[in-house]
Amino acid sequence: MENISIQLDQVYGFVPQAKVAGYASACEAAQQKLHDKTGKGSDFIGWLNLPSSITQDFLADLQATADSLRQKCEVVVVAGIGGSYLGAKAVIEALSNSLGWLQADGKNPVILFAGHNISEDYLFELTAFLKKKSFGIINISKSGTTTETALAFRLLKTQLEEQVGKKEARERIVAITDAKRGALRTLATQEGYKTYVIPDDVGGRYSVLTPVGLLPIAVAGYDIRQLVAGAVAMESYCDTAFDKNPSAQYAAARNALYAAGKKIEILVNYHPKLHYVSEWWKQLYGESEGKEGKGIYPASVDLTTDLHSMGQWIQQGERIIFETVISVAEPDHCVKIPADKENLDGLNYLAGKRVDEVNKMAELGTRIAHVDGGVPNLKVVMPKLNEYYIGQLMYFFEKACGISGYLLGINPFDQPGVEAYKKNMFALLEKPGYEEASAAIRKRL
């Protein structure tokens, strides 16, 4: 089978090819640090060889659990935040029928997400929707005390037990958590929930190929074996020398552009199903690289839609941006443009052409225009939008992120900055143990 590929020709007009190639030794050194576990954050690189370590027996167990939920539930709610939901949502949205939410066919449960916000209206509307539904819960939290997720799970667990009783609720709740510690592990043991482990050496934003991502994807009806197979292929493909390693080349190009003053990377797609892949990618790179006053700012657009909103800024705004375009080579369906006798819209010159040909010319024309306007472009080509190539794409970005973080000289596997808002929130809510912080923050208000 083909692999996804990367094209850098529209970068070299902004930084010389030799400059990008000059990162080869640094990329190989970074890759060696990953594999030798000698770099910063080496306790959190269990994702590196994760795809090839997943056994068929483990996938069969996940599938059996997914099938049990699929048989019992019209709706399955995935409770999690950050990497505990974005990977699964990205894959499910990429593979789903765009209008599937209007066409419930009874074959697959509806997958909903909770615990990723603290909106009272959202939780009211969710719980109201579930009142007459047969539903289950996948609760994802290493600690079991993350505020957003724990709050949502408490509400959902209470409702499920009221609707079906505690005994049946146990059969419809799966906990994905720490192997030994934490509130969720304790609760799961007490209640007898089916559980899966979040590996200690895999951070949330790298966890899509653990049960965190695989179980919800399987419940949604998609082929997790093919997803993992694609990631295994990319794991091998990216464990090579620089000139054959797309992850290393991507890391090198973006760091060369960053050094040349390009501070913002815009991930671009021309397929609306990839919207949440961009959201997953933004967390992966934003949380990994944004520290110590460094880091490329990750942004995204859905084109051609956003050309009618962000296109002007991209074309002529401050020249501190570059684009990485994800291009899907072949769509799943064929739609041809009909002829029209009146031709009032002037589109008869397109009659007989596939819609995808128009989309591809829009993609090419936009890339040329943006390059002419001073925006470097990288291109990542996916042969098809399916489980196998999404598995490839996600591993490609993960491996590149690890290499790129080391090129920046930071730890790409921690996130110390995300604790600041939590401390302030706990102090404002007067959480026990935060008395001094509560008094101090209230003096500032």
HELIX and SHEET records of a PDB file:
HELIX    1   1 GLN A   17  ALA A   21  1                                   5    
HELIX    2   2 ALA A   24  ASP A   36  1                                  13    
HELIX    3   3 SER A   42  PHE A   44  5                                   3    
HELIX    4   4 LEU A   50  SER A   53  1                                   4    
HELIX    5   5 GLN A   56  LYS A   72  1                                  17    
HELIX    6   6 GLY A   82  SER A   84  5                                   3    
HELIX    7   7 LEU A   86  LEU A   95  1                                  10    
HELIX    8   8 GLY A  100  LEU A  102  5                                   3    
HELIX    9   9 GLU A  120  LEU A  130  1                                  11    
HELIX   10  10 THR A  147  VAL A  164  1                                  18    
HELIX   11  11 LYS A  166  GLU A  171  1                                   6    
HELIX   12  12 ALA A  183  GLU A  191  1                                   9    
HELIX   13  13 GLY A  204  TYR A  206  5                                   3    
HELIX   14  14 PRO A  211  VAL A  219  1                                   9    
HELIX   15  15 ILE A  224  TYR A  237  1                                  14    
HELIX   16  16 PHE A  242  LYS A  244  5                                   3    
HELIX   17  17 PRO A  246  ALA A  259  1                                  14    
HELIX   18  18 PRO A  272  LEU A  274  5                                   3    
HELIX   19  19 HIS A  275  GLU A  289  1                                  15    
HELIX   20  20 THR A  305  HIS A  308  5                                   4    
HELIX   21  21 GLY A  311  GLN A  316  1                                   6    
HELIX   22  22 ASN A  348  LEU A  350  5                                   3    
HELIX   23  23 VAL A  355  ASP A  372  1                                  18    
HELIX   24  24 GLU A  387  LEU A  408  1                                  22    
HELIX   25  25 PRO A  416  VAL A  418  5                                   3    
HELIX   26  26 GLU A  419  LEU A  428  1                                  10    
HELIX   27  27 GLU A  435  LYS A  443  1                                   9    
SHEET    1   A 5 SER A   5  GLN A   7  0                                        
SHEET    2   A 5 ASN A 377  MET A 382 -1                                        
SHEET    3   A 5 ILE A 321  VAL A 328  1                                        
SHEET    4   A 5 ILE A 264  ASN A 269  1                                        
SHEET    5   A 5 TYR A 297  ASP A 302  1                                        
SHEET    1   B 5 VAL A 110  ALA A 114  0                                        
SHEET    2   B 5 VAL A  75  ALA A  79  1                                        
SHEET    3   B 5 PHE A 135  ILE A 140  1                                        
SHEET    4   B 5 ILE A 173  THR A 177  1                                        
SHEET    5   B 5 LYS A 194  VAL A 197  1                                        
END                                                                             
